[in-house]
Amino acid sequence: AVQEEMRAQFARFAALRGGDPAGEEAQAACEALRQFICRRFYDCGKEIFAGLGAMYTGDERFRKSIDRCGEGTAQFAGRAIAIYCAK
């Protein structure tokens, strides 16, 4: 169930990846992902979340896994998360 929910979180980013990572929908997707992580795993403050976003793009294993939702999803999610965490 947790894996399915995680996949759904990234499918949301995949659907948005042609848009603006600073846009309202992408930022809402960031908040939803952060809240999911808080509910299912650990308290995920912005500093930790920023590190995860960087890992999603910087670590090939994460990037490949996330990009199963669509090529470029990890990059888009990483940019959106960086913007979200900078606020």
ChimeraX attribute file (.defattr): number of C-alpha atoms within 10 A of each C-alpha:
attribute: neighborCount
match mode: 1-to-1
recipient: residues
	/A:1	6
	/A:2	10
	/A:3	8
	/A:4	8
	/A:5	13
	/A:6	15
	/A:7	15
	/A:8	14
	/A:9	18
	/A:10	23
	/A:11	19
	/A:12	19
	/A:13	29
	/A:14	22
	/A:15	13
	/A:16	18
	/A:17	20
	/A:18	11
	/A:19	12
	/A:20	14
	/A:21	24
	/A:22	15
	/A:23	13
	/A:24	10
	/A:25	16
	/A:26	25
	/A:27	20
	/A:28	14
	/A:29	23
	/A:30	27
	/A:31	15
	/A:32	14
	/A:33	22
	/A:34	21
	/A:35	16
	/A:36	18
	/A:37	16
	/A:38	13
	/A:39	11
	/A:40	11
	/A:41	10
	/A:42	11
	/A:43	14
	/A:44	17
	/A:45	13
	/A:46	16
	/A:47	11
	/A:48	13
	/A:49	21
	/A:50	21
	/A:51	14
	/A:52	19
	/A:53	22
	/A:54	18
	/A:55	16
	/A:56	25
	/A:57	22
	/A:58	14
	/A:59	11
	/A:60	12
	/A:61	12
	/A:62	15
	/A:63	19
	/A:64	17
	/A:65	15
	/A:66	24
	/A:67	19
	/A:68	15
	/A:69	19
	/A:70	16
	/A:71	14
	/A:72	19
	/A:73	27
	/A:74	29
	/A:75	22
	/A:76	23
	/A:77	27
	/A:78	26
	/A:79	21
	/A:80	26
	/A:81	28
	/A:82	22
	/A:83	17
	/A:84	20
	/A:85	19
	/A:86	10
	/A:87	6
